């Protein structure tokens, strides 16, 4: 069984929700990325999302864009991303699923089969591909299914009911529910229509519904824990990586551990 399926099965049995932090690969360096993956899991994260830096992200806000730029300016290569993930997933007893947030351009350039095989060898359980339209994802979905590698697609507040049906038919692992119209980034509050959006999606799919974009505060998470199967927090954590130059890596790692612990507590008590 894929590690993502196993995770949500365990969480449903214990009536808990998944906390999923997002980390940028290679910011400030690949070794720290591996350390941070271990750090957020020790703080209670259930699944880790690792962003593959890309020069022209279409869904990410300024905080994650800046993080991607810092990593790319240091010459980060995909091989280094895979290696840092593998250094963690090869640890004895490691069971926490890791998914990549990756532009389809990177997958296509490398070759779908090559990318998927390398991702699986690194220990990834799936990939979120934000810039791949459902209408063009059938080939990738087929190849992922053959490997039991999860293809996670996004549904936004502006996705029509007809397209939502198509998306959930192709999506596996969990459905990434975008909470706001726009790009990633911290918000003061989440839209009041989000609850209705999730209720409508529940009628379409048995997949776990996980909410991202704009989720950053304990009060956001507290509001979501009764309606979502998981929450994804990115910019609020990645922002701390901006402080490495002034505070040092150790202090930033400690700060991220404390922040994740607080958010996990808000989600599952």
C-alpha positions in Angstrom: 0.0 0.0 0.0 1.2 3.5 -0.8 2.4 5.4 2.3 -0.2 8.1 1.7 -3.1 5.7 1.6 -1.7 4.0 4.8 -1.4 7.4 6.5 -5.0 8.4 5.9 -6.3 5.0 6.8 -4.6 5.3 10.2 -5.8 8.9 10.7 -9.4 8.0 10.0 -9.3 5.1 12.4 -8.1 7.5 15.2 -10.3 10.4 14.0 -7.3 12.7 13.4 -6.3 15.0 10.6 -3.1 15.3 8.6 -0.8 18.2 9.1 1.4 18.8 6.0 4.1 21.4 6.1 5.7 22.7 2.9 9.5 23.1 2.6 11.5 24.4 -0.3 14.2 22.0 -1.4 17.6 23.6 -1.3 16.9 26.7 0.8 19.3 27.4 2.3 20.9 24.1 1.1 20.1 20.5 0.4 21.5 19.3 3.7 19.3 21.6 5.7 16.3 20.5 3.7 16.9 16.9 4.8 17.3 18.2 8.4 14.1 20.2 8.2 12.1 17.2 6.9 13.2 15.3 10.0 12.5 18.3 12.2 8.9 18.9 11.1 8.1 15.2 11.5 9.6 15.2 15.0 7.3 18.1 15.7 4.2 16.1 14.6 3.9 16.5 10.8 2.1 13.6 9.2 3.2 14.2 5.6 5.8 16.5 4.2 5.5 18.5 0.9 8.8 19.4 -0.7 8.8 22.1 -3.3 11.1 21.6 -6.4 12.4 25.1 -7.2 11.3 26.4 -10.5 12.1 29.7 -12.2 8.5 30.5 -13.2 6.0 29.1 -10.6 2.4 29.9 -11.4 0.7 29.3 -8.1 3.3 30.5 -5.5 3.3 33.8 -3.8 6.3 36.1 -3.1 7.6 34.2 0.0 7.9 30.9 -1.8 9.0 32.5 -5.0 11.9 34.2 -3.1 12.8 30.9 -1.5 12.9 29.2 -4.9 15.1 32.0 -6.2 17.5 31.6 -3.4 17.8 27.9 -4.1 18.2 28.3 -7.8 20.8 31.0 -7.4 23.0 28.5 -5.7 22.7 26.2 -8.6 20.4 23.6 -7.1 19.9 20.5 -9.4 17.0 18.0 -9.3 19.5 15.3 -8.5 20.4 17.1 -5.3 16.7 17.3 -4.4 16.2 13.6 -4.8 19.4 12.9 -2.9 18.4 15.0 0.1 15.0 13.3 0.2 16.6 9.9 -0.1 19.0 10.6 2.8 15.9 10.9 5.0 13.6 8.2 3.6 16.4 5.6 3.7 16.7 6.0 7.4 15.7 2.8 9.3 12.0 2.9 10.3 11.1 5.9 8.2 7.4 5.8 7.3 6.3 9.4 6.9 5.1 10.0 3.3 6.8 12.8 1.3 5.3 14.4 -1.8 6.9 16.7 -4.3 5.3 20.0 -5.4 6.7 20.1 -8.9 6.0 21.9 -12.2 5.1 19.6 -15.1 7.8 21.4 -17.1 10.4 19.7 -14.9 8.8 16.3 -15.3 8.4 16.7 -19.1 11.9 17.9 -19.6 13.4 15.0 -17.7 10.9 12.5 -19.2 7.9 11.2 -17.4 9.1 7.7 -16.9 12.6 8.8 -15.8 11.2 11.4 -13.4 8.7 9.0 -11.8 11.3 6.2 -11.4 13.8 8.6 -9.8 11.2 10.1 -7.5 10.1 6.6 -6.3 13.8 5.6 -5.9 14.2 8.7 -3.7 11.3 7.7 -1.5 8.6 10.1 -2.7 5.1 8.7 -2.4 3.5 11.2 -4.9 3.6 14.5 -6.6 1.4 17.6 -6.7 1.5 19.1 -10.2 -0.1 22.5 -10.0 0.3 23.6 -13.6 -1.0 20.4 -15.3 -4.6 20.8 -16.5 -6.9 17.8 -15.9 -7.6 17.7 -19.6 -3.9 17.0 -20.2 -3.1 14.8 -17.3 -4.4 11.4 -18.4 -1.0 10.0 -19.6 0.8 11.1 -16.4 -2.1 9.7 -14.3 -1.8 6.3 -16.1 1.9 6.1 -15.5 1.6 7.1 -11.9 -1.2 4.5 -11.3 1.0 1.8 -12.8 3.6 2.6 -10.2 1.2 3.2 -7.2 2.6 6.7 -7.2 0.0 9.3 -6.2 -0.9 12.1 -8.6 -2.4 14.9 -6.5 -4.3 17.6 -8.4 -5.8 20.9 -7.3 -9.3 22.1 -7.1 -9.9 25.9 -6.6 -12.9 28.0 -5.6 -13.4 28.9 -9.2 -13.3 25.3 -10.6 -16.6 24.4 -12.2 -18.5 21.4 -11.0 -17.9 19.7 -14.4 -14.1 20.1 -14.1 -14.2 19.1 -10.5 -15.6 15.7 -11.6 -12.9 15.3 -14.1 -10.2 16.2 -11.6 -11.3 13.8 -8.9 -11.4 11.0 -11.4 -7.7 11.5 -12.2 -6.5 12.5 -8.7 -5.1 9.9 -6.2 -3.8 10.0 -2.7 -5.7 13.2 -1.6 -7.3 16.1 -3.2 -5.6 19.5 -2.8 -8.3 22.0 -2.1 -7.2 25.6 -2.7 -8.9 27.8 -0.1 -8.6 31.1 -1.9 -8.6 32.6 -5.3 -5.0 33.6 -6.1 -1.5 32.5 -5.1 0.0 31.0 -2.0 0.6 33.3 1.0 -0.5 34.1 4.5 -4.0 35.5 5.0 -5.8 37.0 7.9 -8.8 34.8 7.5 -10.1 32.0 5.3 -13.1 32.4 3.0 -16.5 31.7 4.6 -17.5 29.8 1.4 -14.7 27.2 2.0 -16.9 25.0 4.2 -19.5 24.8 1.4 -16.8 24.1 -1.2 -15.6 21.1 0.9 -19.1 19.8 1.4 -19.7 19.8 -2.3 -16.4 18.0 -3.0 -17.3 15.3 -0.4 -20.2 14.4 -2.7 -17.9 13.8 -5.6 -15.1 11.7 -4.1 -14.0 9.6 -1.1 -10.5 11.0 -1.4 -9.2 12.9 1.6 -9.7 16.6 1.3 -6.7 18.7 2.3 -6.7 22.5 2.4 -3.8 24.7 1.4 -3.1 28.3 0.3 -3.6 30.9 3.0 -3.5 28.5 6.0 -1.0 29.9 8.4 -2.5 30.4 11.9 -3.7 28.1 14.7 -7.2 29.7 14.4 -7.3 28.8 10.7 -6.5 25.2 11.5 -8.9 25.0 14.4 -11.7 26.1 12.0 -10.7 23.5 9.5 -10.3 20.5 11.6 -14.0 19.6 11.5 -14.4 19.9 7.7 -11.0 18.9 6.2 -8.9 15.7 6.3 -5.7 17.6 6.3 -4.2 21.1 6.2 -1.1 22.3 4.3 1.0 25.2 5.6 3.7 26.7 3.4 4.5 30.4 3.4 4.3 30.8 7.1 7.1 28.3 7.5 9.2 29.2 4.5 9.2 32.8 5.6 11.4 31.7 8.5 14.1 30.6 6.0 14.6 34.2 5.1 16.2 34.6 8.6 19.0 32.1 8.2 21.5 34.8 7.3 20.8 36.8 10.5 19.7 34.2 13.1 21.6 31.1 11.9 20.4 27.7 10.8 20.1 26.2 14.2 17.8 29.0 15.5 15.6 28.9 12.4 15.3 25.1 12.6 14.2 25.5 16.3 11.7 28.2 15.3 10.1 25.9 12.6 9.9 23.0 15.1 8.1 25.2 17.6 5.7 26.6 14.9 4.8 23.2 13.6 4.2 21.9 17.1 1.8 24.7 17.7 -0.1 24.1 14.5 -0.3 20.4 15.0 -1.7 21.0 18.5 -4.4 23.3 17.0 -5.3 20.6 14.5 -5.5 17.5 16.6 -5.4 18.7 20.2 
